[in-house]
């Protein structure tokens, strides 16, 4: 099973991939470029949700440690 940091990295890679595709299609197919751009934003949102979960997990562990 993947860890949250692994999943975050996957979302970042996917967002970057879609952003590169958006730039590649910007001139030759603006509609396709927009679709890739939108996908990159969705991946960014996924990454932010996962990051928040990881941050909450760490804060919980710190609270337990500090006690």
Secondary structure in CASP SS format (residue, H / E / C, confidence):
PFRMAT SS
TARGET T0000
AUTHOR 0000-0000-0000
METHOD secondary structure of the structure
MODEL  1
X C 1.00
X C 1.00
X C 1.00
X H 1.00
X H 1.00
X H 1.00
X H 1.00
X H 1.00
X H 1.00
X H 1.00
X H 1.00
X H 1.00
X H 1.00
X H 1.00
X H 1.00
X H 1.00
X H 1.00
X H 1.00
X H 1.00
X H 1.00
X H 1.00
X H 1.00
X H 1.00
X H 1.00
X H 1.00
X C 1.00
X C 1.00
X C 1.00
X C 1.00
X H 1.00
X H 1.00
X H 1.00
X H 1.00
X H 1.00
X H 1.00
X H 1.00
X H 1.00
X H 1.00
X H 1.00
X H 1.00
X H 1.00
X H 1.00
X H 1.00
X H 1.00
X H 1.00
X H 1.00
X H 1.00
X H 1.00
X H 1.00
X H 1.00
X H 1.00
X H 1.00
X H 1.00
X H 1.00
X H 1.00
X H 1.00
X H 1.00
X H 1.00
X H 1.00
X H 1.00
X H 1.00
X H 1.00
X H 1.00
X H 1.00
X H 1.00
X H 1.00
X C 1.00
END
